[in-house]
């Protein structure tokens, strides 16, 4: 049976979000989430945290990780390389314990949101392909690298990718799909790190992930916390009906309204998680007509799950709310 080691690198210095690795996130230090992911994995045998901080070490131990050493300051700086951190950890474990794992999994603590099944799937890919050196998680790139340029001091442009002649003049639909590494999970053979002095080797397998919750800014931190609260349930969501759950009817004839099936799927998932769903509508404010039965019938026919339906919202051209949630964010996390 293969020995699989998870290493969670968690240095104490951070300039973008101060002490972000241990900052409380929905009730727990962010570091704790990656430790829990490793401990919940069916493939990982041992979990260690590499840190330069006694405080971080104590927190890591509290949540079940092993901290056999403190990382030297010289490899705990802003520009320290992963290879330095991982070679130090593996050399220490080999020299002091005679412990040499077959595979190393890197779980960065700035990813508090992961599917543990992805960790195990990536380990399985490496174990079943003897020719592979590593497996990296990637996501489909939104930007088109074939339409990107380098520019020299004379403002002369050179295409970043030149394997397809004049790709920058082609429609994006005809160009290959490209991927970027999102750094959520990396799986690599130990000998690649210790013998080849590399974090990847040359035969790198890709594993596609759709979600990306890396935290490097305050905005990303708040977004991740918002997501975790939603997953935990007990949040109150108020959804407008027309223009949100139902397609907008400019003629105000709501009997002909059509459902937004994508959003209804999201609402039903939120409902099933234990969140409180309230539907709110201005139907009747302008027409002075009672739309209650029509609306209730539509919600039932469309399969919308909710706890409360409220009439009486004033009609307006625009609504502004300080707690407004981006619908695209809900699509991103629930329709993948």
C-alpha positions in Angstrom: 0.0 0.0 0.0 1.3 3.4 -1.0 2.2 5.9 1.7 0.6 9.3 1.0 1.7 12.4 2.9 -0.2 15.7 2.9 1.9 18.8 3.5 0.1 22.0 4.3 2.5 25.0 4.0 1.4 27.8 6.4 4.0 30.5 7.0 3.0 33.3 9.3 3.8 36.3 7.1 1.1 37.7 4.8 0.9 41.2 3.4 -2.4 41.1 1.5 -4.6 39.7 4.3 -2.7 39.8 7.6 -2.3 36.3 9.2 -4.7 35.0 6.7 -3.7 31.4 7.3 -5.1 31.5 10.8 -7.7 34.2 10.4 -11.2 33.1 11.6 -13.4 32.0 8.7 -17.0 31.2 9.6 -15.9 30.2 13.1 -12.6 28.4 12.4 -9.1 29.4 11.6 -8.6 29.1 7.8 -5.8 26.6 8.3 -8.2 24.2 9.9 -10.1 23.6 6.8 -7.2 22.2 4.8 -6.3 20.0 7.8 -9.8 18.7 7.9 -9.7 18.0 4.1 -6.5 15.9 4.5 -7.9 14.0 7.5 -11.1 13.3 5.7 -9.3 11.9 2.7 -9.4 8.1 2.1 -5.9 8.1 0.5 -3.8 10.4 2.8 -2.0 8.5 5.6 -0.4 11.4 7.4 -0.9 15.2 7.6 1.8 17.7 8.6 1.8 21.4 8.6 5.1 23.2 7.7 5.1 26.6 9.5 7.6 29.0 11.0 5.3 30.0 13.8 4.7 28.4 17.2 1.2 29.9 17.3 0.4 28.4 13.9 1.9 25.1 15.1 -0.4 25.0 18.2 -3.5 25.7 16.1 -2.5 23.0 13.6 -2.1 20.4 16.4 -5.4 21.4 17.9 -7.1 20.5 14.6 -5.3 17.1 14.3 -2.2 17.8 12.2 1.3 16.7 12.9 4.0 19.5 13.3 7.3 17.7 13.7 9.4 20.8 13.1 9.4 24.6 12.7 10.3 25.8 9.2 13.5 28.0 9.1 12.8 31.7 8.5 15.0 31.8 5.4 12.5 29.6 3.5 9.4 31.3 5.0 9.7 34.6 3.1 7.4 36.1 0.4 9.6 34.8 -2.4 10.4 31.4 -0.9 9.8 28.6 -3.4 7.6 25.5 -2.9 10.5 23.3 -3.7 12.5 24.7 -0.8 9.7 24.1 1.6 9.0 20.6 0.5 12.6 19.5 0.3 13.1 20.7 3.8 10.1 18.8 5.1 11.0 15.6 3.3 14.7 15.7 4.3 13.7 16.3 7.9 11.3 13.4 8.0 13.8 11.1 6.3 16.7 12.1 8.5 14.9 12.2 11.9 12.2 9.5 11.5 13.3 7.4 8.5 10.0 8.3 7.0 9.8 8.5 3.2 6.3 8.7 1.6 5.6 7.5 -1.9 3.5 10.5 -2.8 3.1 14.0 -1.5 -0.1 16.1 -1.6 0.2 19.8 -1.3 -2.9 21.5 0.2 -2.5 25.2 0.4 -4.3 26.7 3.4 -5.6 29.6 1.3 -8.2 27.1 -0.1 -10.7 26.5 2.7 -13.2 25.1 0.2 -12.4 21.8 -1.5 -14.1 18.6 -2.4 -12.2 15.9 -0.6 -13.1 13.5 -3.4 -10.9 15.6 -5.7 -7.9 14.9 -3.5 -8.5 11.1 -3.7 -9.2 11.2 -7.4 -6.0 13.0 -8.1 -4.0 10.6 -5.9 -5.6 7.6 -7.8 -4.6 9.1 -11.1 -1.0 9.2 -10.1 -1.0 5.7 -8.5 -2.6 4.1 -11.6 -0.2 5.7 -14.1 3.4 4.7 -13.4 4.7 7.1 -16.1 3.1 10.2 -14.4 5.3 12.4 -12.2 2.5 14.6 -10.8 -1.1 15.6 -11.1 -2.1 19.3 -11.0 -5.6 20.7 -10.7 -6.5 23.1 -13.4 -9.5 25.2 -14.4 -10.6 26.4 -17.8 -9.2 29.8 -18.6 -11.6 32.7 -19.2 -9.0 34.8 -20.9 -7.7 33.7 -24.3 -3.9 33.4 -24.3 -3.9 33.2 -28.1 -5.0 36.8 -28.1 -2.3 37.9 -25.7 0.9 39.7 -26.6 4.3 40.6 -25.4 5.5 44.1 -26.0 9.1 45.2 -26.1 10.6 48.6 -25.4 9.8 49.9 -28.9 6.1 48.9 -28.4 6.5 46.0 -30.9 4.0 43.2 -30.3 4.8 39.5 -30.4 2.1 36.9 -29.9 2.3 35.0 -26.6 1.4 31.8 -28.4 2.5 31.2 -31.9 1.8 27.5 -32.6 -1.3 28.5 -34.6 -0.5 31.1 -37.3 -2.4 34.3 -36.7 -4.5 32.8 -34.0 -5.1 36.3 -32.7 -7.2 37.0 -35.8 -9.4 33.9 -35.4 -12.7 33.8 -33.6 -12.4 32.4 -30.0 -14.7 29.5 -30.8 -12.1 28.1 -33.2 -9.3 28.2 -30.8 -8.2 25.4 -28.4 -9.5 25.3 -24.8 -6.7 26.4 -22.5 -6.4 25.8 -18.7 -4.6 27.6 -15.9 -3.3 25.9 -12.7 -5.4 27.0 -9.7 -3.1 25.6 -7.1 -5.8 24.1 -4.9 -4.4 20.5 -4.9 -1.0 19.3 -6.2 0.0 15.6 -6.1 3.6 14.6 -6.8 5.8 11.6 -6.4 8.4 12.1 -3.6 11.3 11.2 -5.8 10.4 14.0 -8.2 11.0 16.5 -5.4 14.0 14.9 -3.8 15.8 13.5 -6.8 14.7 15.7 -9.7 14.6 18.9 -7.7 11.1 19.7 -9.1 7.5 20.1 -7.9 6.1 18.5 -11.0 8.6 16.5 -13.1 8.0 16.3 -16.8 5.0 14.1 -17.2 2.2 16.2 -15.6 -1.4 15.1 -15.6 -4.2 17.5 -15.4 -7.3 17.3 -13.2 -10.1 19.8 -14.1 -11.8 21.7 -11.3 -14.6 24.2 -11.8 -14.6 26.0 -8.5 -11.8 28.2 -7.3 -11.7 29.7 -3.8 -8.1 30.9 -3.4 -7.9 33.6 -0.8 -5.4 36.4 -1.4 -7.6 39.6 -0.8 -10.2 40.8 1.6 -12.9 40.5 -1.1 -12.0 36.8 -1.7 -12.0 36.2 2.0 -15.5 37.6 2.4 -16.7 35.6 -0.6 -15.4 32.4 0.8 -17.0 33.1 4.2 -20.3 33.8 2.4 -20.2 30.5 0.6 -19.4 28.5 3.8 -22.3 30.1 5.6 -24.6 29.2 2.7 -23.4 25.6 2.8 -24.1 25.4 6.5 -27.7 26.4 6.1 -29.9 28.6 8.3 -29.4 31.7 6.1 -32.5 33.7 5.0 -32.8 34.3 1.3 -35.3 36.7 -0.3 -35.9 36.3 -4.0 -37.8 38.6 -6.3 -40.1 36.7 -8.6 -40.4 38.7 -11.8 -37.2 39.3 -13.6 -35.4 36.8 -11.3 -37.4 33.6 -10.8 -39.7 34.4 -13.7 -38.8 36.0 -17.0 -39.6 39.7 -17.0 -43.0 40.6 -18.6 -43.0 44.2 -19.8 -46.8 44.0 -20.4 -47.4 42.9 -16.8 -49.4 39.9 -17.9 -48.0 37.5 -15.4 -50.2 34.6 -16.6 -47.8 34.3 -19.5 -44.6 34.4 -17.3 -41.9 31.8 -18.0 -39.7 30.3 -15.4 -35.9 30.8 -15.0 -35.1 27.1 -14.5 -31.5 27.6 -13.7 -32.3 29.9 -10.7 -35.0 27.6 -9.6 -32.4 24.8 -9.4 -30.3 27.0 -7.2 -33.2 28.0 -5.0 -34.2 24.4 -4.4 -30.6 23.5 -3.5 -30.5 26.3 -1.0 -33.9 25.1 0.4 -32.6 21.5 0.7 -29.5 22.7 2.7 -31.8 24.1 5.3 -31.8 27.8 4.3 -35.0 29.9 4.7 -36.5 30.8 1.3 -38.8 33.8 1.0 -40.3 35.0 -2.3 -41.2 38.6 -2.7 -43.2 40.3 -5.5 -44.6 43.6 -6.6 -47.3 41.9 -8.7 -50.5 43.9 -8.4 -48.9 47.2 -7.3 -49.3 48.7 -10.8 -52.2 46.5 -12.2 -54.2 46.7 -9.0 -55.1 43.0 -9.6 -54.8 40.1 -7.2 -52.1 37.8 -8.5 -51.8 35.5 -5.5 -53.5 32.4 -6.9 -51.8 32.7 -10.2 -48.4 33.2 -8.5 -48.9 30.2 -6.1 -50.0 28.0 -9.0 -46.9 29.0 -11.0 -44.5 28.4 -8.2 -46.1 24.9 -7.7 -46.0 24.1 -11.5 -42.4 25.3 -11.7 -41.3 23.3 -8.7 -40.1 26.2 -6.6 -39.5 25.3 -3.0 -40.0 28.1 -0.5 -41.2 28.9 3.0 -42.9 32.2 2.5 -44.5 34.3 -0.2 -44.9 38.0 0.4 -46.9 40.5 -1.7 -46.7 44.2 -1.4 -43.2 45.1 -2.6 -43.4 48.5 -4.3 -42.9 48.7 -8.0 -39.7 50.5 -9.1 -37.4 50.9 -12.0 -34.4 49.9 -9.9 -33.9 48.3 -6.5 -30.8 48.8 -4.4 -30.0 46.6 -1.4 -27.0 46.5 0.8 -27.3 42.7 1.2 -27.7 42.0 -2.5 -26.1 38.7 -3.6 -24.7 38.3 -7.1 -26.8 35.7 -8.9 -23.8 34.7 -11.0 -22.1 33.7 -7.7 -24.9 31.4 -6.9 -24.8 29.9 -10.4 -21.0 29.4 -10.0 -21.2 27.4 -6.8 -24.4 25.4 -7.4 -24.5 24.7 -11.1 -21.2 23.0 -11.7 
